[in-house]
């Protein structure tokens, strides 16, 4: 759960942008779910594309990183579930992705193909 103690201004800004991102995802924005970034080359390919984007090009960040508003799981095994809350880049108290090429407010049950444990 996001922490209310996070500085108010930062929280408000994050909350507003999170809503914008969520609306884009829920209103038909097609993101690149696959291929997932399971090896170094795949990670580099996605990261280098993200690095070409302006900081506020949010829709393209969502598209290139393959965001979803539900955990990604390509198998029936719940242990294979990829969600922001289990990703090394997720800041729990801020509900924020600190991957340098993203730096976006997210939700714990969102996901992207740069997920790392
Ligand atoms: S890198 Fe991790 S925390 Fe960031 S959006 Fe992707 S899955 Fe979520």
Backbone and ligand atoms as CSV (ligand in chain L), in Angstrom:
chain,resi,resn,atom,element,x,y,z
A,1,UNK,N,N,0.840,-1.197,0.000
A,1,UNK,CA,C,0.000,0.000,0.000
A,1,UNK,C,C,0.877,1.251,0.000
A,2,UNK,N,N,0.510,2.253,-0.788
A,2,UNK,CA,C,1.288,3.481,-0.828
A,2,UNK,C,C,1.216,4.173,0.520
A,3,UNK,N,N,2.310,4.830,0.876
A,3,UNK,CA,C,2.444,5.408,2.202
A,3,UNK,C,C,1.978,6.870,2.209
A,4,UNK,N,N,1.086,7.205,3.151
A,4,UNK,CA,C,0.595,8.578,3.252
A,4,UNK,C,C,1.675,9.546,3.706
A,5,UNK,N,N,2.775,8.999,4.252
A,5,UNK,CA,C,3.824,9.890,4.761
A,5,UNK,C,C,4.706,10.443,3.646
A,6,UNK,N,N,4.559,9.889,2.437
A,6,UNK,CA,C,5.319,10.447,1.321
A,6,UNK,C,C,4.939,11.927,1.215
A,7,UNK,N,N,5.937,12.772,0.936
A,7,UNK,CA,C,5.711,14.217,0.876
A,7,UNK,C,C,4.459,14.534,0.055
A,8,UNK,N,N,3.596,15.404,0.579
A,8,UNK,CA,C,2.294,15.671,-0.027
A,8,UNK,C,C,2.356,16.050,-1.505
A,9,UNK,N,N,3.253,16.980,-1.853
A,9,UNK,CA,C,3.323,17.467,-3.229
A,9,UNK,C,C,3.703,16.322,-4.173
A,10,UNK,N,N,4.694,15.545,-3.758
A,10,UNK,CA,C,5.141,14.408,-4.560
A,10,UNK,C,C,3.998,13.403,-4.726
A,11,UNK,N,N,3.258,13.195,-3.651
A,11,UNK,CA,C,2.151,12.232,-3.666
A,11,UNK,C,C,1.058,12.698,-4.635
A,12,UNK,N,N,0.724,13.971,-4.553
A,12,UNK,CA,C,-0.311,14.513,-5.427
A,12,UNK,C,C,0.095,14.382,-6.894
A,13,UNK,N,N,1.345,14.740,-7.177
A,13,UNK,CA,C,1.833,14.656,-8.553
A,13,UNK,C,C,1.805,13.214,-9.029
A,14,UNK,N,N,2.270,12.306,-8.191
A,14,UNK,CA,C,2.263,10.884,-8.549
A,14,UNK,C,C,0.834,10.396,-8.779
A,15,UNK,N,N,-0.064,10.771,-7.893
A,15,UNK,CA,C,-1.455,10.298,-7.996
A,15,UNK,C,C,-2.088,10.761,-9.306
A,16,UNK,N,N,-1.840,12.022,-9.658
A,16,UNK,CA,C,-2.428,12.556,-10.901
A,16,UNK,C,C,-1.880,11.834,-12.118
A,17,UNK,N,N,-0.567,11.661,-12.160
A,17,UNK,CA,C,0.042,11.012,-13.324
A,17,UNK,C,C,-0.355,9.536,-13.377
A,18,UNK,N,N,-0.439,8.875,-12.219
A,18,UNK,CA,C,-0.850,7.468,-12.202
A,18,UNK,C,C,-2.232,7.300,-12.825
A,19,UNK,N,N,-3.111,8.256,-12.522
A,19,UNK,CA,C,-4.465,8.217,-13.083
A,19,UNK,C,C,-4.444,8.406,-14.602
A,20,UNK,N,N,-3.602,9.310,-15.071
A,20,UNK,CA,C,-3.458,9.528,-16.522
A,20,UNK,C,C,-2.978,8.243,-17.198
A,21,UNK,N,N,-1.979,7.623,-16.600
A,21,UNK,CA,C,-1.429,6.390,-17.173
A,21,UNK,C,C,-2.480,5.281,-17.164
A,22,UNK,N,N,-3.186,5.167,-16.050
A,22,UNK,CA,C,-4.202,4.119,-15.922
A,22,UNK,C,C,-5.317,4.326,-16.946
A,23,UNK,N,N,-5.720,5.568,-17.138
A,23,UNK,CA,C,-6.755,5.855,-18.136
A,23,UNK,C,C,-6.292,5.468,-19.535
A,24,UNK,N,N,-5.038,5.780,-19.852
A,24,UNK,CA,C,-4.513,5.418,-21.179
A,24,UNK,C,C,-4.544,3.904,-21.353
A,25,UNK,N,N,-4.111,3.184,-20.329
A,25,UNK,CA,C,-4.072,1.721,-20.424
A,25,UNK,C,C,-5.474,1.118,-20.487
A,26,UNK,N,N,-6.400,1.726,-19.778
A,26,UNK,CA,C,-7.767,1.182,-19.752
A,26,UNK,C,C,-8.605,1.621,-20.943
A,27,UNK,N,N,-8.067,2.540,-21.737
A,27,UNK,CA,C,-8.831,3.034,-22.878
A,27,UNK,C,C,-8.226,2.613,-24.207
A,28,UNK,N,N,-7.617,1.456,-24.216
A,28,UNK,CA,C,-7.243,0.837,-25.482
A,28,UNK,C,C,-5.830,1.065,-25.968
A,29,UNK,N,N,-4.956,1.702,-25.174
A,29,UNK,CA,C,-3.573,1.855,-25.616
A,29,UNK,C,C,-2.951,0.466,-25.775
A,30,UNK,N,N,-2.466,0.178,-26.977
A,30,UNK,CA,C,-1.872,-1.144,-27.259
A,30,UNK,C,C,-0.391,-1.114,-26.900
A,31,UNK,N,N,-0.012,-1.899,-25.925
A,31,UNK,CA,C,1.389,-1.933,-25.499
A,31,UNK,C,C,2.059,-3.215,-25.990
A,32,UNK,N,N,3.363,-3.182,-26.047
A,32,UNK,CA,C,4.127,-4.312,-26.590
A,32,UNK,C,C,4.409,-5.330,-25.481
A,33,UNK,N,N,3.476,-6.260,-25.316
A,33,UNK,CA,C,3.599,-7.231,-24.216
A,33,UNK,C,C,4.746,-8.203,-24.407
A,34,UNK,N,N,5.048,-8.505,-25.642
A,34,UNK,CA,C,6.071,-9.502,-25.944
A,34,UNK,C,C,6.898,-9.044,-27.136
A,35,UNK,N,N,8.129,-9.531,-27.277
A,35,UNK,CA,C,8.767,-10.511,-26.401
A,35,UNK,C,C,9.138,-9.911,-25.046
A,36,UNK,N,N,9.112,-10.735,-24.017
A,36,UNK,CA,C,9.538,-10.299,-22.694
A,36,UNK,C,C,11.059,-10.112,-22.710
A,37,UNK,N,N,11.546,-9.357,-21.757
A,37,UNK,CA,C,12.985,-9.085,-21.710
A,37,UNK,C,C,13.667,-10.078,-20.779
A,38,UNK,N,N,13.905,-11.273,-21.294
A,38,UNK,CA,C,14.487,-12.312,-20.444
A,38,UNK,C,C,15.993,-12.421,-20.576
A,39,UNK,N,N,16.565,-11.818,-21.627
A,39,UNK,CA,C,18.033,-11.867,-21.704
A,39,UNK,C,C,18.570,-10.445,-21.890
A,40,UNK,N,N,19.903,-10.362,-21.798
A,40,UNK,CA,C,20.548,-9.049,-21.800
A,40,UNK,C,C,20.230,-8.257,-23.072
A,41,UNK,N,N,20.243,-8.932,-24.205
A,41,UNK,CA,C,19.988,-8.230,-25.468
A,41,UNK,C,C,18.560,-7.677,-25.520
A,42,UNK,N,N,17.617,-8.489,-25.052
A,42,UNK,CA,C,16.220,-8.037,-25.060
A,42,UNK,C,C,16.034,-6.830,-24.134
A,43,UNK,N,N,16.705,-6.860,-22.983
A,43,UNK,CA,C,16.627,-5.709,-22.069
A,43,UNK,C,C,17.214,-4.476,-22.749
A,44,UNK,N,N,18.396,-4.646,-23.330
A,44,UNK,CA,C,19.057,-3.511,-23.977
A,44,UNK,C,C,18.230,-2.932,-25.112
A,45,UNK,N,N,17.591,-3.797,-25.884
A,45,UNK,CA,C,16.752,-3.329,-26.998
A,45,UNK,C,C,15.641,-2.401,-26.496
A,46,UNK,N,N,14.967,-2.845,-25.436
A,46,UNK,CA,C,13.847,-2.045,-24.904
A,46,UNK,C,C,14.359,-0.774,-24.245
A,47,UNK,N,N,15.398,-0.920,-23.426
A,47,UNK,CA,C,15.930,0.235,-22.697
A,47,UNK,C,C,16.447,1.294,-23.681
A,48,UNK,N,N,17.121,0.849,-24.746
A,48,UNK,CA,C,17.657,1.841,-25.679
A,48,UNK,C,C,16.533,2.564,-26.420
A,49,UNK,N,N,15.429,1.889,-26.667
A,49,UNK,CA,C,14.282,2.578,-27.275
A,49,UNK,C,C,13.674,3.570,-26.289
A,50,UNK,N,N,13.586,3.173,-25.034
A,50,UNK,CA,C,13.039,4.098,-24.025
A,50,UNK,C,C,13.919,5.338,-23.885
A,51,UNK,N,N,15.224,5.159,-24.061
A,51,UNK,CA,C,16.150,6.291,-23.902
A,51,UNK,C,C,15.996,7.331,-25.010
A,52,UNK,N,N,15.336,6.969,-26.107
A,52,UNK,CA,C,15.123,7.950,-27.185
A,52,UNK,C,C,13.942,8.875,-26.888
A,53,UNK,N,N,13.157,8.534,-25.853
A,53,UNK,CA,C,11.914,9.275,-25.593
A,53,UNK,C,C,12.128,10.487,-24.700
A,54,UNK,N,N,11.304,11.494,-24.922
A,54,UNK,CA,C,11.285,12.635,-24.009
A,54,UNK,C,C,10.734,12.162,-22.661
A,55,UNK,N,N,11.156,12.831,-21.601
A,55,UNK,CA,C,10.758,12.440,-20.244
A,55,UNK,C,C,9.237,12.336,-20.090
A,56,UNK,N,N,8.522,13.204,-20.792
A,56,UNK,CA,C,7.064,13.235,-20.615
A,56,UNK,C,C,6.298,12.529,-21.735
A,57,UNK,N,N,6.986,11.730,-22.503
A,57,UNK,CA,C,6.309,10.955,-23.553
A,57,UNK,C,C,5.755,9.682,-22.907
A,58,UNK,N,N,4.750,9.870,-22.069
A,58,UNK,CA,C,4.273,8.776,-21.222
A,58,UNK,C,C,3.666,7.625,-22.008
A,59,UNK,N,N,2.860,7.946,-23.010
A,59,UNK,CA,C,2.214,6.864,-23.759
A,59,UNK,C,C,3.239,5.950,-24.423
A,60,UNK,N,N,4.267,6.548,-25.001
A,60,UNK,CA,C,5.278,5.699,-25.657
A,60,UNK,C,C,6.069,4.909,-24.622
A,61,UNK,N,N,6.283,5.469,-23.451
A,61,UNK,CA,C,6.936,4.687,-22.386
A,61,UNK,C,C,6.095,3.448,-22.058
A,62,UNK,N,N,4.786,3.663,-21.932
A,62,UNK,CA,C,3.900,2.533,-21.628
A,62,UNK,C,C,3.944,1.493,-22.745
A,63,UNK,N,N,3.939,1.986,-23.993
A,63,UNK,CA,C,3.924,1.078,-25.147
A,63,UNK,C,C,5.222,0.284,-25.222
A,64,UNK,N,N,6.352,0.973,-25.233
A,64,UNK,CA,C,7.647,0.296,-25.418
A,64,UNK,C,C,7.920,-0.684,-24.273
A,65,UNK,N,N,7.582,-0.303,-23.065
A,65,UNK,CA,C,7.857,-1.181,-21.914
A,65,UNK,C,C,6.817,-2.296,-21.783
A,66,UNK,N,N,5.729,-2.217,-22.529
A,66,UNK,CA,C,4.731,-3.287,-22.484
A,66,UNK,C,C,3.941,-3.331,-21.196
A,67,UNK,N,N,3.459,-2.186,-20.766
A,67,UNK,CA,C,2.699,-2.131,-19.503
A,67,UNK,C,C,1.359,-2.851,-19.584
A,68,UNK,N,N,0.966,-3.420,-18.451
A,68,UNK,CA,C,-0.388,-3.944,-18.262
A,68,UNK,C,C,-0.870,-3.501,-16.882
A,69,UNK,N,N,-2.171,-3.474,-16.689
A,69,UNK,CA,C,-2.715,-3.111,-15.372
A,69,UNK,C,C,-3.020,-4.350,-14.530
A,70,UNK,N,N,-2.583,-5.490,-15.039
A,70,UNK,CA,C,-2.687,-6.742,-14.276
A,70,UNK,C,C,-1.332,-7.437,-14.351
A,71,UNK,N,N,-1.039,-8.304,-13.398
A,71,UNK,CA,C,0.241,-9.017,-13.460
A,71,UNK,C,C,0.333,-9.856,-14.724
A,72,UNK,N,N,1.518,-9.913,-15.299
A,72,UNK,CA,C,1.738,-10.744,-16.488
A,72,UNK,C,C,2.048,-12.165,-16.036
A,73,UNK,N,N,1.440,-13.134,-16.712
A,73,UNK,CA,C,1.737,-14.532,-16.402
A,73,UNK,C,C,1.493,-15.360,-17.657
A,74,UNK,N,N,2.557,-15.961,-18.181
A,74,UNK,CA,C,2.407,-16.746,-19.413
A,74,UNK,C,C,2.113,-18.214,-19.124
A,75,UNK,N,N,2.040,-18.576,-17.839
A,75,UNK,CA,C,1.757,-19.976,-17.498
A,75,UNK,C,C,0.608,-20.025,-16.495
A,76,UNK,N,N,0.233,-21.243,-16.128
A,76,UNK,CA,C,-0.833,-21.387,-15.143
A,76,UNK,C,C,-0.284,-21.335,-13.719
A,77,UNK,N,N,1.035,-21.266,-13.602
A,77,UNK,CA,C,1.681,-21.293,-12.288
A,77,UNK,C,C,1.693,-19.889,-11.674
A,78,UNK,N,N,1.033,-19.728,-10.550
A,78,UNK,CA,C,0.938,-18.416,-9.919
A,78,UNK,C,C,2.303,-17.895,-9.492
A,79,UNK,N,N,3.268,-18.801,-9.295
A,79,UNK,CA,C,4.629,-18.378,-8.926
A,79,UNK,C,C,5.345,-17.676,-10.075
A,80,UNK,N,N,4.821,-17.816,-11.287
A,80,UNK,CA,C,5.435,-17.167,-12.450
A,80,UNK,C,C,4.903,-15.755,-12.677
A,81,UNK,N,N,4.020,-15.311,-11.801
A,81,UNK,CA,C,3.376,-14.023,-11.998
A,81,UNK,C,C,4.383,-12.866,-11.877
A,82,UNK,N,N,4.328,-11.964,-12.836
A,82,UNK,CA,C,5.208,-10.792,-12.828
A,82,UNK,C,C,4.373,-9.548,-12.536
A,83,UNK,N,N,4.597,-8.963,-11.363
A,83,UNK,CA,C,3.856,-7.756,-10.975
A,83,UNK,C,C,4.847,-6.742,-10.411
A,84,UNK,N,N,4.490,-5.470,-10.520
A,84,UNK,CA,C,5.375,-4.435,-9.997
A,84,UNK,C,C,5.758,-4.696,-8.537
A,85,UNK,N,N,4.827,-5.188,-7.750
A,85,UNK,CA,C,5.111,-5.328,-6.317
A,85,UNK,C,C,6.245,-6.305,-6.019
A,86,UNK,N,N,6.573,-7.185,-6.957
A,86,UNK,CA,C,7.690,-8.104,-6.732
A,86,UNK,C,C,8.907,-7.732,-7.568
A,87,UNK,N,N,8.875,-6.591,-8.196
A,87,UNK,CA,C,9.969,-6.168,-9.080
A,87,UNK,C,C,11.004,-5.370,-8.287
A,88,UNK,N,N,12.268,-5.556,-8.643
A,88,UNK,CA,C,13.351,-4.865,-7.923
A,88,UNK,C,C,13.306,-3.339,-8.107
A,89,UNK,N,N,12.595,-2.875,-9.101
A,89,UNK,CA,C,12.555,-1.425,-9.351
A,89,UNK,C,C,11.387,-0.728,-8.653
A,90,UNK,N,N,10.575,-1.484,-7.944
A,90,UNK,CA,C,9.345,-0.932,-7.346
A,90,UNK,C,C,9.618,-0.343,-5.955
A,91,UNK,N,N,9.260,0.916,-5.786
A,91,UNK,CA,C,9.350,1.563,-4.473
A,91,UNK,C,C,8.001,1.378,-3.783
A,92,UNK,N,N,7.986,0.534,-2.761
A,92,UNK,CA,C,6.730,0.129,-2.132
A,92,UNK,C,C,5.963,1.320,-1.558
A,93,UNK,N,N,6.623,2.157,-0.779
A,93,UNK,CA,C,5.898,3.215,-0.060
A,93,UNK,C,C,5.403,4.334,-0.972
A,94,UNK,N,N,6.069,4.468,-2.125
A,94,UNK,CA,C,5.638,5.517,-3.058
A,94,UNK,C,C,4.796,4.951,-4.199
A,95,UNK,N,N,4.742,3.615,-4.344
A,95,UNK,CA,C,4.101,2.974,-5.499
A,95,UNK,C,C,4.674,3.572,-6.784
A,96,UNK,N,N,5.959,3.387,-6.949
A,96,UNK,CA,C,6.675,4.089,-8.008
A,96,UNK,C,C,7.719,3.168,-8.622
A,97,UNK,N,N,7.875,3.266,-9.945
A,97,UNK,CA,C,8.911,2.504,-10.644
A,97,UNK,C,C,10.143,3.379,-10.793
A,98,UNK,N,N,11.248,2.932,-10.214
A,98,UNK,CA,C,12.466,3.744,-10.266
A,98,UNK,C,C,13.460,3.253,-11.313
A,99,UNK,N,N,12.996,2.462,-12.269
A,99,UNK,CA,C,13.868,2.149,-13.400
A,99,UNK,C,C,14.164,3.487,-14.094
A,100,UNK,N,N,15.443,3.852,-14.255
A,100,UNK,CA,C,15.763,5.206,-14.753
A,100,UNK,C,C,15.054,5.584,-16.046
A,101,UNK,N,N,14.853,4.634,-16.934
A,101,UNK,CA,C,14.217,4.951,-18.216
A,101,UNK,C,C,12.699,5.080,-18.088
A,102,UNK,N,N,12.120,4.715,-16.954
A,102,UNK,CA,C,10.677,4.843,-16.756
A,102,UNK,C,C,10.373,5.951,-15.743
A,103,UNK,N,N,10.751,5.760,-14.491
A,103,UNK,CA,C,10.488,6.758,-13.437
A,103,UNK,C,C,9.029,7.205,-13.479
A,104,UNK,N,N,8.129,6.229,-13.216
A,104,UNK,CA,C,6.699,6.492,-13.299
A,104,UNK,C,C,5.974,5.982,-12.056
A,105,UNK,N,N,4.903,6.673,-11.642
A,105,UNK,CA,C,4.047,6.119,-10.600
A,105,UNK,C,C,3.289,4.925,-11.173
A,106,UNK,N,N,3.232,3.848,-10.434
A,106,UNK,CA,C,2.566,2.631,-10.906
A,106,UNK,C,C,1.680,2.097,-9.781
A,107,UNK,N,N,1.100,0.927,-9.985
A,107,UNK,CA,C,0.350,0.245,-8.931
A,107,UNK,C,C,0.974,-1.125,-8.720
A,108,UNK,N,N,0.764,-1.672,-7.542
A,108,UNK,CA,C,1.439,-2.926,-7.193
A,108,UNK,C,C,1.087,-4.081,-8.131
A,109,UNK,N,N,-0.115,-4.061,-8.708
A,109,UNK,CA,C,-0.506,-5.179,-9.563
A,109,UNK,C,C,-0.345,-4.868,-11.053
A,110,UNK,N,N,0.321,-3.770,-11.386
A,110,UNK,CA,C,0.682,-3.515,-12.770
A,110,UNK,C,C,1.917,-4.342,-13.114
A,111,UNK,N,N,2.284,-4.308,-14.383
A,111,UNK,CA,C,3.453,-5.064,-14.809
A,111,UNK,C,C,4.021,-4.449,-16.075
A,112,UNK,N,N,5.282,-4.797,-16.364
A,112,UNK,CA,C,5.857,-4.451,-17.670
A,112,UNK,C,C,6.896,-5.499,-18.012
A,113,UNK,N,N,7.365,-5.481,-19.268
A,113,UNK,CA,C,8.252,-6.576,-19.672
A,113,UNK,C,C,9.684,-6.397,-19.202
A,114,UNK,N,N,9.967,-5.314,-18.465
A,114,UNK,CA,C,11.298,-5.155,-17.864
A,114,UNK,C,C,11.322,-5.635,-16.417
A,115,UNK,N,N,10.257,-6.318,-16.009
A,115,UNK,CA,C,10.148,-6.858,-14.634
A,115,UNK,C,C,11.404,-7.664,-14.284
A,116,UNK,N,N,11.921,-7.401,-13.100
A,116,UNK,CA,C,13.079,-8.145,-12.578
A,116,UNK,C,C,12.858,-8.466,-11.125
A,117,UNK,N,N,13.234,-9.670,-10.711
A,117,UNK,CA,C,13.066,-10.043,-9.313
A,117,UNK,C,C,14.348,-9.742,-8.547
L,1,LIG,S1,S,10.241,-2.230,-14.227
L,1,LIG,FE1,FE,9.226,-3.333,-12.576
L,1,LIG,S2,S,8.337,-1.751,-11.222
L,1,LIG,FE2,FE,8.847,-0.817,-13.187
L,1,LIG,S3,S,6.921,-0.901,-14.312
L,1,LIG,FE3,FE,8.157,-2.695,-14.902
L,1,LIG,S4,S,7.449,-4.325,-13.521
L,1,LIG,FE4,FE,6.753,-2.384,-12.659
